[in-house]
Amino acid sequence: MNGIGSVALVTGGSRGIGAATALRLAEDGLDVAVSYVNDARSAAEVIGKVEALGRRGLAVRADAGDGAQAAAAVEETVRGLGRIDVLVNNAGVGVLGPLDGLGLADVDRVLSVNVRGAFLAAQAAAGRMGAGGRIITIGSCMTQRVPGPGGALYAMSKSALTGLTKGLARELGERGITANLVHPGPVDTDMNPADGPYADPQAAMTALGRFAAAREVAAMVSFLAGPDSAYVTGAEFAVDGGFAA
């Protein structure tokens, strides 16, 4: 069971949902590694907060869009913290725009981070996990409902994670490892602030009429990473305020 002595890796954990998840898992008693690409300072701040909670922390520089680095983040976590019990595939990029404005570089970058990186991290983590392991991937409410033009590439990339999650659940179930998917709606982060210029129409699309706090998404991850979710696998969970209702 995951708890004291367990280790989690949160990819893209230096800010936003990833940072909130790292701190929630530390509060739950896990040691936590976070991966980041450019913002070493923010990653260090997250690790400082993890350690202030009495847990071990580790910052790993790894670009999820680089195949070798996506897998290496898992190995560095094992080297630094001794094991891996929980993988939170949170790293992602969003490129929105009309079809005729998206180039091959956009397509390659979104798919390499959102899909290939998630697969390779899961593959590496599964090779290191024992019974009770958890693979939790962060999807998007846009897999259930694309509210307007410009979201085809992003929605496609996040929709692929449904197949990944169900496939992992089937392949890893006999080893006692679960795989689940969390679909956030609009979340108040520095990339998409609740008081930003595009916030009002996003909030209006939800049944609750507001953005989520990152900690509300982290709470779902916490449940899926914990012992009470041992019989939950291959499932999708909307934390979207009724966006898809």
Phi and psi in degrees as a GROMACS rama.xvg file:
@    title "Ramachandran Plot"
@    xaxis  label "Phi"
@    yaxis  label "Psi"
@TYPE xy
-85.0967  135.286  ASN-2
169.522  -142.227  GLY-3
-54.9953  127.751  ILE-4
93.4463  -10.3138  GLY-5
-86.9817  158.197  SER-6
-128.598  133.908  VAL-7
-119.189  146.923  ALA-8
-115.8  124.34  LEU-9
-111.607  111.549  VAL-10
-77.3844  145.728  THR-11
60.7962  42.2672  GLY-12
-96.5226  15.2988  GLY-13
-86.4196  -11.3797  SER-14
-160.437  172.726  ARG-15
57.7297  -138.857  GLY-16
-59.1515  -39.1289  ILE-17
-62.2444  -44.7359  GLY-18
-65.7113  -43.8237  ALA-19
-61.6149  -37.8233  ALA-20
-68.2153  -42.8636  THR-21
-58.2569  -43.7578  ALA-22
-69.7132  -38.7173  LEU-23
-64.4151  -40.8304  ARG-24
-67.4562  -35.3615  LEU-25
-64.427  -40.6117  ALA-26
-60.8493  -31.9722  GLU-27
-76.8405  -6.41718  ASP-28
105.225  7.3954  GLY-29
-91.5475  148.456  LEU-30
-79.3573  146.076  ASP-31
-135.912  130.014  VAL-32
-105.309  142.791  ALA-33
-124.918  139.175  VAL-34
-100.574  153.459  SER-35
-149.66  165.735  TYR-36
-108.02  -57.5313  VAL-37
-117.072  -30.7136  ASN-38
-92.6814  74.3308  ASP-39
-63.4336  -33.3227  ALA-40
-64.9394  -46.1148  ARG-41
-64.7783  -39.1826  SER-42
-61.4104  -41.5983  ALA-43
-64.393  -36.113  ALA-44
-65.3619  -41.0164  GLU-45
-62.1894  -44.9958  VAL-46
-64.0058  -36.8366  ILE-47
-60.5984  -39.0588  GLY-48
-70.3149  -37.3653  LYS-49
-59.8912  -46.3852  VAL-50
-68.8689  -31.4527  GLU-51
-65.284  -22.2164  ALA-52
-85.367  2.768  LEU-53
89.0499  11.3082  GLY-54
-109.125  160.489  ARG-55
-80.4193  145.75  ARG-56
-135.136  157.194  GLY-57
-150.454  129.386  LEU-58
-100.877  129.569  ALA-59
-122.73  121.622  VAL-60
-82.0703  117.757  ARG-61
-157.986  128.407  ALA-62
-91.3325  115.121  ASP-63
-62.0748  -20.1904  ALA-64
-79.4311  -9.53714  GLY-65
-99.2747  117.269  ASP-66
-55.1362  -44.0802  GLY-67
-67.0631  -40.4349  ALA-68
-71.2726  -34.4245  GLN-69
-59.1548  -44.0157  ALA-70
-76.4555  -35.2957  ALA-71
-64.9648  -28.1422  ALA-72
-60.0596  -36.8987  ALA-73
-65.9235  -46.3574  VAL-74
-64.7792  -37.5011  GLU-75
-67.2406  -35.5103  GLU-76
-62.0594  -44.5891  THR-77
-64.61  -41.5359  VAL-78
-64.354  -42.0115  ARG-79
-80.8768  -34.1866  GLY-80
-117.946  -2.16664  LEU-81
96.7295  -18.5158  GLY-82
-172.28  177.241  ARG-83
-143.592  128.464  ILE-84
-116.035  -27.4631  ASP-85
-133.53  127.078  VAL-86
-113.183  125.461  LEU-87
-110.575  105.065  VAL-88
-79.3097  88.6632  ASN-89
-106.968  -25.6304  ASN-90
-58.2267  134.487  ALA-91
-165.629  159.785  GLY-92
-128.935  149.227  VAL-93
-122.462  120.486  GLY-94
-121.086  111.224  VAL-95
-110.272  142.499  LEU-96
163.731  164.982  GLY-97
-64.2035  154.103  PRO-98
-54.198  -43.1679  LEU-99
-75.6885  -2.36538  ASP-100
-104.558  -0.60756  GLY-101
-100.168  126.233  LEU-102
-97.2332  174.353  GLY-103
-60.8443  -36.0582  LEU-104
-62.7208  -37.5277  ALA-105
-63.6959  -46.6094  ASP-106
-61.1885  -47.0488  VAL-107
-63.0617  -41.6778  ASP-108
-66.2995  -46.4886  ARG-109
-63.5068  -45.0835  VAL-110
-70.6689  -34.7214  LEU-111
-67.7918  -38.0263  SER-112
-81.2237  -53.5793  VAL-113
-74.2702  -29.2233  ASN-114
-112.956  -60.8067  VAL-115
-62.3417  -43.217  ARG-116
-61.6468  -41.4888  GLY-117
-64.3062  -42.3398  ALA-118
-62.6302  -47.866  PHE-119
-67.9638  -36.741  LEU-120
-65.2584  -42.6375  ALA-121
-63.9094  -41.6171  ALA-122
-60.1039  -46.5651  GLN-123
-66.8746  -42.4139  ALA-124
-65.6788  -41.5902  ALA-125
-59.7025  -33.6123  ALA-126
-69.9307  -14.6776  GLY-127
-111.729  -11.0133  ARG-128
-87.4843  150.907  MET-129
-106.393  -169.897  GLY-130
-57.8938  139.218  ALA-131
93.9121  -1.83785  GLY-132
-65.8373  152.834  GLY-133
-132.347  131.191  ARG-134
-118.492  115.527  ILE-135
-122.696  124.106  ILE-136
-115.34  140.97  THR-137
-95.3748  115.277  ILE-138
-97.2292  -129.882  GLY-139
-165.102  147.972  SER-140
-61.8166  -18.1684  CYS-141
-75.0726  -4.57908  MET-142
-76.7856  -21.22  THR-143
-97.486  -30.1648  GLN-144
-157.34  119.796  ARG-145
-100.452  107.931  VAL-146
-77.3341  -9.67485  PRO-147
-169.722  179.912  GLY-148
-68.9374  158.449  PRO-149
99.894  -2.35919  GLY-150
-108.863  10.296  GLY-151
-61.6281  -46.4212  ALA-152
-66.042  -47.7247  LEU-153
-64.1144  -46.3007  TYR-154
-62.2589  -39.5034  ALA-155
-60.616  -45.5017  MET-156
-64.768  -40.4396  SER-157
-74.3329  -31.136  LYS-158
-65.1675  -31.4749  SER-159
-60.9009  -24.4493  ALA-160
-70.7545  -20.7198  LEU-161
-64.6214  -47.8272  THR-162
-63.1619  -40.183  GLY-163
-59.7999  -47.2348  LEU-164
-64.22  -45.1573  THR-165
-66.5819  -38.425  LYS-166
-64.9315  -42.4704  GLY-167
-62.407  -41.4065  LEU-168
-58.8531  -43.9922  ALA-169
-67.9969  -41.0101  ARG-170
-76.0186  -32.5204  GLU-171
-103.41  -7.0136  LEU-172
-58.0777  -39.9591  GLY-173
-67.3072  -14.9036  GLU-174
-95.7939  2.21659  ARG-175
77.7447  20.8502  GLY-176
-105.159  130.844  ILE-177
-104.35  157.669  THR-178
-138.857  127.547  ALA-179
-142.173  165.443  ASN-180
-131.159  132.228  LEU-181
-114.17  127.428  VAL-182
-108.696  98.8614  HIS-183
-75.448  151.318  PRO-184
-91.4444  -152.617  GLY-185
-62.0453  127.959  PRO-186
-125.71  136.259  VAL-187
-74.1696  100.363  ASP-188
-134.569  173.611  THR-189
-67.0698  -22.1292  ASP-190
-81.5316  -24.5405  MET-191
-146.139  69.8462  ASN-192
-67.7742  147.889  PRO-193
-67.4426  -13.8952  ALA-194
-111.719  19.7858  ASP-195
-80.2163  174.616  GLY-196
-66.7837  -20.7721  PRO-197
-109.446  12.3101  TYR-198
-74.8415  -42.5124  ALA-199
-58.0791  -48.4542  ASP-200
-65.8573  -31.5538  PRO-201
-66.393  -45.6267  GLN-202
-62.4066  -37.1232  ALA-203
-66.6546  -21.5802  ALA-204
-78.5787  -12.3187  MET-205
-92.5462  156.594  THR-206
-70.6864  -28.629  ALA-207
-88.1693  -11.9248  LEU-208
71.3998  27.3012  GLY-209
-154.153  166.579  ARG-210
-79.2867  157.642  PHE-211
-85.2706  153.221  ALA-212
-82.5722  146.635  ALA-213
-56.4906  -32.3532  ALA-214
-65.2306  -23.5139  ARG-215
-72.503  -34.0968  GLU-216
-71.292  -41.3953  VAL-217
-60.0208  -32.018  ALA-218
-63.6014  -37.7166  ALA-219
-67.8119  -41.4773  MET-220
-60.7812  -41.3995  VAL-221
-57.0299  -45.2953  SER-222
-61.1472  -46.3193  PHE-223
-68.9916  -23.1862  LEU-224
-85.7461  -11.2627  ALA-225
-98.4325  176.751  GLY-226
-67.9876  -25.0962  PRO-227
-73.4566  -8.98643  ASP-228
-104.867  19.0484  SER-229
-60.795  -23.538  ALA-230
-104.052  17.5471  TYR-231
-112.91  116.215  VAL-232
-155.316  152.947  THR-233
69.6983  20.7324  GLY-234
-110.113  158.084  ALA-235
-117.341  137.218  GLU-236
-127.216  121.361  PHE-237
-88.7924  123.189  ALA-238
-118.379  68.4333  VAL-239
-127.446  10.4176  ASP-240
63.18  20.8156  GLY-241
86.5013  18.8404  GLY-242
-55.1197  -41.4374  PHE-243
-94.8561  5.93795  ALA-244
